[in-house]
Amino acid sequence: MKVKLWAGFILVLLVLAGGAFGWWYLVARWQPKTIVRHQAEIAQLLQKSGWVAPPGNAEGPKLYQISFRACGPCVRYRMEEWPKLQKAGVQPRLIMIARADSQGQSYSTPAERSTVAELWVNRDWRLMQRWDAVPPAAWTAPGIPPADGDAARTAVVEQSRNLIEELTPLLKANGVITREVCWPILIWWDREGRMRASACAPKRTDGYIRKELGA
């Protein structure tokens, strides 16, 4: 009798555990996170960055997207989701960064660094559109002052990298990033005024973001 009771108890636990895992796998892991720690620091980092935005919706809700040019998921999110957000009155703001070198390997090109510096200095959305129109490997940054060899512009490139260095631990403290940085990083305020965030921008997350921003 006791064996049957224990077997039944274990079976119930297994069913509950399976249900909990299924809910996490199918629903919870795709949902954005609420920023409950370091809100002021995160907001300040975003506001002082060199973001650029398409014209219009200046008074609407804001969504910040942090990206680098050759990031496929970043481009996918902008091309597919930004028009829907803009139609709903949201102002999406793009923060482009030049990834830092690691273990002797460069993760950005001279043209990319020059363009990031120019975007941060002058916030020219038309420049971003020109950059978008050319494959990343073919972009030569025509007419843009080089960042390499220019101390002031190199410092701006470092600002973009420092943004990620400073933002990463703050997002990890809120469960947005668990291990390595996953691109793009999206941060916004929902209709209830909560600061929300997501990383990687899988398609399953898109609907949650649209709903929270009224799109």
Secondary structure, DSSP 8 states (H G I E B T S, - for coil): -HHHHHHHHHHHHHHHHHHHHHHHHHTGGGS-EE--SSHHHHHHHHHTS--B--SS-TTS-EEEEEE-TT-HHHHHHHHHHHHHHHHTT-EEEEEE-----BTTB--S-HHHHHHHHHHHHH--HHHHHHHHTS-GGG---TT---STT-HHHHHHHHHHHHHHHHHHHHHHTTTS-SSS--S-EEEEE-TTS-EEEEES--HHHHHHHHHHTT-
